[in-house]
């Protein structure tokens, strides 16, 4: 069921409650109800866009990425000086020695004196401390920040490999970000979709931009009707219970980013349905930065459909 159908149903409900009102008054009430519902929906999408842009432009958001350094088991010196085995684009010349064990555990032995320039999860470390580094696979990763908190790194895990992801609030990708271009708000791209659950514990292999393969929880599918056809997409659960989709469509590589876009849907209600709104489709981080590891769409999520809603391809940076 599309948003247009919902608008019409709302209008009919107003008309049905008009009792003895004449036909002209009933028609006017229906038009007012439809207009009010449309304005409320447009307000919802505009508010979502504002929140999306604010999150993207946060000092520690995706636009601040300036490095992705893959690690091998063993020890490496970390810092911005040329003689480091892992040279950062920003930060102290000598930060310390990072050791990655074969079991994936990691520590950072701070360089003498650097504790005055560094915070670990917002707390000043002890002199020459040995800092355990939790990765994003452990939940919240350990944040090692420096440059008065304007720059930082975290340890990430993708498949069986680890990397340091480095951020700088003053990265040109953030400070010169030109904004986001959108399709016009399209109520026809908002669907009431039906959820079909997979057996508990089912996973699906997701391939990222670097060719790495990771199993992800695959709770079920969402199906919806468009252009007289039924489309079905496989959902992934990132851990918060929402249904997450990486998809491509007939606009990919034309009006929209070539690799994919992404969209969330809430868990299905008691009636087995939820709303899939492509007006909230957004570009993956890899559309803006080379220092991300975005998932690629599953074959089932490559839609033979023009999804003319949501974000368009990134705008060029100003000269």
N, C-alpha and C positions, 0 to 999 in steps of 0.2 A: 504494500500500500504506500503510495507516494504522499508527500506533503500536500499536494493539490487536493487529493481526496480527503485528507483530514480537514483542510480548510472548508471544503464544501459541506462536510458533515457538521462542522461547527456552525456554519451558516444555517443549515436546515434546522438545527436544534433551536436556534434563536427564533426562526420563523414559526416552528411548532408551538412555541410558548407565547405567541402573540395573540391567541384567542380571537377576539372579534376585530382585530386590526384589518384594515382593507388591504387589497393586494399590493397597492403602491407602497404602503407603509411596511408591509412584510418584505418586499423587495429591498427597500432601503435598509431595513434592519439586517438583512442577510449580507448586503454589501458592506455595511459597517463592521459586522462581525468578521467577514473575510479580510477586510483591510486591517482591522486590529490584530488579527492573528498573524497576518503577513508582517506587519511592523514589529510585533513582538519577536517573531522568528528572525528577522533581519537584525534586530538588536542583539539577540543571542549570538549570532554568527559574528557580528562586529566586536562584541565583547570577547569572544573566543580568539579572534585575530589579535586583539590588543594583548591578551595574556600570552599568546604564542610568541609574539614579537618581543615582549618584555623578557620572557624566559630565554629566548635566543640571544638577546643582547646583554644578559647579565655578565658582570665581570668574570665569572667563572663558567659562562655558558659555552656553547659549541663554537661561537665565533672567536673565542679567545685562544683556541688551540694553536700552538706553535711548534709542536714536536711530538713524534711517536717513535720511541727508541726500543727496538726489539732486543731482548736479553737472552743470553745463553747461560746455562748453569756455570757457576764460578763467580769470581769477583771482578768488579770493574770500578774504576774511579769515575765519579760523577761531578760535573761542574761545567762552567762556561769557558774555562781556559782550554787552549788547543791541545794540551798534553793529557787531557782526560780520555779514557777509553770510551765513555759515554758523554759526549759534549752537548750541553744544553744551549739553547738559543738565548737564554736569559738566566740571571741568578749569580750567586757567588762564583768566583773563579774555581775554588775547590770546595765542594760540598761535603764529600766524604767517599767512603768505599762501600758500594752496594754488593752484597753477596746473595746470589740466588742458589738455593739448594736444589738438588734433583727432585725432591718431593714438592717443590713449588714454594716452600717457605722462603722468606726474604728478610734481610736486615740491612740497615744503613748505619755504618760506623762514621759518626760525624768527624769532620776535619777539626783539628785543634783551633779554637777561637771562633768557629763559624756559628756556634750556638747563639751568639748575639745577633745574628742575621736571620735565624731560622725559627719557625714555629712548627710544632707537630700537633696536628688536630687542634690548633689554636692555643697550645700551651708551649711555653719556652722549655726546651730540653736542658738536661744537665750537661755540663762540659764534657765533650768527647763521648756523648752517650751512644749506646748501641740501640738503635731504634728498630723495633719489629715493624715490618710493612705488611699490612693486610691488603689483599687485592680486592677488586670489585666482585670477584667470585665469592668472597667471604661475607658479602653484604656491603657495608659502607667501607670504602677503602681508606687507608691512612693518607691524610693530606699533609704533605711537607711543603710549607709555604715560605716565601722569602720575598725580597724587594718590598718590604713593609706590607706584605700580604697581597701585593698586586700580581704575584706570580706564584706558581706552585707546580707540583707534580703528584701523580698517583700511580700506583701499580695496577695494571689491568691484566686479565687473563682471557685469551681467546683460544679455544680448542685446548691444546696442550702447551701453548706458548705464553710467555709473559712479556710485557712491555711497560716502559714509562711513558705516560701521557702528560705532556707539559702544557701549561696554560700561562698566558700573559694578558692581563686586562688591557694593555696598550697595543695589542696586536692590530695591525692595519685592517685585518678582516673584520675586526669589531669596530674600531674607531672610524673607519671609512665605509661602513656597511650601507649600501644604497637603499635598503628596504626590501619589501616583498611585493610582488605583483600577483593579483588574484583574478580568477574568473569572476564575472558577476555572480552574486548570490543566486543560486539555482535551486528552488524548492523541489524541482523534479528529480534532483539527485539526492534526496533524502528518502530513505526507504525503511519501511517496517519489515524487517528481515526475520526469517525463521531459523532458529538454532537447532542443530541436530548434534547431539553429544556423541563423542567417541567413547570407547571403553576407558575406564579410569586408568591413568598411568601411561596412556599412549603418548609417544613422542614423534617428532618429525625432524629430519636432518636439514638444518639451515646452512646454506653456503654464504659466506660473507664476501665482500669486495676483494679480499686478498686470497680467496680460494680455500679458506679454512672452513671446516665442517663442524658444526656443533649441534647436538640433539637438544631440542626445546620441547617443553610440554605442549601438546596439541589437543586441546579439550574438545574440539568439534568443528563444525562448519556453519557458516551463515549462507542462506540462499535468499535471493531477491529477484523480482521481476522487473525487466527493463526492455524496452523496444520489442515487446512480445516474446521475449526469451527469458529463461531461468538461468541465473548465474549463481555459482556456488564458490565460496572462498574458504580456504583452510585458515583457522585461527591459531594463534600462538598465545600462551599465557606467560607474560614476563615476570610474574610473581605477585601482581596486585589483584588478580582475578578478572581484570578487564580482558576483552578480546582484542588482540592486536593483529593487524594485517599489514604486510608489505606487498604492494601490488603494482602492476604496470597495466596500461590500457592503450587505446588507439591514439591518445594524445602524447604518449611517451616519446621523447626525442623530437617532438614537434613543438607544441605549446608548453609542454611540461618536461621536467628533468628526465633524461633518457633512461637512467637505471631503474628508478622506482619512485613511488610516493608511499606514504604511510597514513594509516587511519586507525582510530580506536572505536570500539563499541562497548557499551556497558554489558554486564552479564545479562542473559535472557531472564525475563520475568516468569511468573507462574504459568503464563499462557504460551511459553516457549518462543516468544518473540523479543526483539530489541530493535533499537533504531541504528541504522547504518547511514551516516550522513557524510557524503563525500565533500560537502562544503567545508568540512573540517579535515580534509586531506592535506598533508603537509610534506615538504621536501625532507629527505633524510639528511643527517649531518654532512655526509660526503658530498652533497650538492654545494656546500659552502667551504669545506676544508679538506685537504688531503690527509689529515691526521686522524681520521676516524675509520671505523671498521664496520660499515653498514651491511646489514643482511640483504641478500638478493631475494626477489619474489619467487615463491614456489611456482611450479608450472601451473597449478590449479588457480593461482592468483594473477595470471596474465589474462586480462579480460578482453574479449572481442567486443569492445564497447568504448565509445568516446565518453570519458568521464570529464565533462566540461564543468568542473567545479573544483574549489579549493585553490591551492597555490600553483602558480605557473613556474616556469624555469627561472633560476636566479637571474637577477639583473646584473649587468656588468658593473665592475667597480669604476668609479669616476677616475679620469686621468689625473 
